[in-house]
């Protein structure tokens, strides 16, 4: 999740655990810093943009690495911060919780986290919460600001911090229930429309868990369905787009493509634009504004040639139109997402013959 959420979560955990010993302000600052440490992997060097994409949230987010690192970091804190010297076990546990909860809430987003590396190398990405969710973050932020303004510990502050942690955790659990509900509803809607979707995956909409984006995959196309908690499912509308299996057939064995296919769990599409073959992760962003798009090959003279991977900026849509659409969908009002009505010529396949 976003850096503010990671800081406030770590700060709240540390303040509850060490606030009485260290003071709420110092404990919150310490926990906030600990809660951001796993994301320092953004400074690690990667060979290309695809590697940077698929290898982020790697070993620095592993619970096993956190378990090994917590005693080391905890012991340093015990030795250099005098008030902590009589609380070694609690300090070690606090360090582990600040590290591990960072990885766990990251794993609840669609991007995913390799929390079981190296024993299970694939990323875990539940997708039940958007990378920024005010309902999750605000209670923690309010409680942490309170802690940062207090020099002395109090039972009221402890109660406020605990309540914020309980609320945010319960809300996170609720998102999983809402995600399962969205997927169940989507399967029924697809079935009524005669669509045999082999994979159905729901992800939380931008900044909320009221509107859900559901992807339904068929062999050569995918469907986007946007469901509100307040919808009448009989009026549901979905948008259909090609995945360009003709292009995909030519990319097998290309390292960048294999990594993207693995990381996206198969939720990807290919496109041919200006002679470049572009692969997009369907899970992140609203069509056609995918967050992660990479040009990995060129097509010329009937030949496909791998090229060094290049990140492609997302296709911007009209913000005002999307905000109006999202406002309608919040209350279950039927609304056409204009940005997703793509002209047929933008998705035509005639410019590509074969491999």
MOHUFEN-V720246 format. One record per run of one state. SS is the DSSP state (helix for helix, strand for strand, loop for the rest). FROM is the first residue (numbers start at 1). TO is the last residue. If there is no record, write none. Layout:
((SS | FROM | TO) (SS | FROM | TO))
This chain:
((loop | 1 | 2) (helix | 3 | 22) (loop | 23 | 23) (helix | 24 | 43) (loop | 44 | 48) (helix | 49 | 55) (loop | 56 | 58) (helix | 59 | 61) (loop | 62 | 62) (helix | 63 | 80) (loop | 81 | 81) (helix | 82 | 84) (loop | 85 | 87) (helix | 88 | 107) (loop | 108 | 112) (strand | 113 | 113) (loop | 114 | 123) (strand | 124 | 124) (loop | 125 | 133) (helix | 134 | 148) (loop | 149 | 154) (helix | 155 | 192) (loop | 193 | 198) (strand | 199 | 204) (loop | 205 | 210) (strand | 211 | 217) (loop | 218 | 220) (strand | 221 | 228) (loop | 229 | 232) (helix | 233 | 235) (loop | 236 | 237) (strand | 238 | 242) (loop | 243 | 244) (helix | 245 | 248) (loop | 249 | 254) (helix | 255 | 263) (loop | 264 | 267) (strand | 268 | 273) (loop | 274 | 275) (strand | 276 | 281) (loop | 282 | 284) (strand | 285 | 286) (loop | 287 | 288) (strand | 289 | 290) (loop | 291 | 292) (strand | 293 | 300) (loop | 301 | 302) (strand | 303 | 311) (loop | 312 | 318) (helix | 319 | 330) (loop | 331 | 337) (helix | 338 | 340) (loop | 341 | 343) (helix | 344 | 347) (loop | 348 | 355))
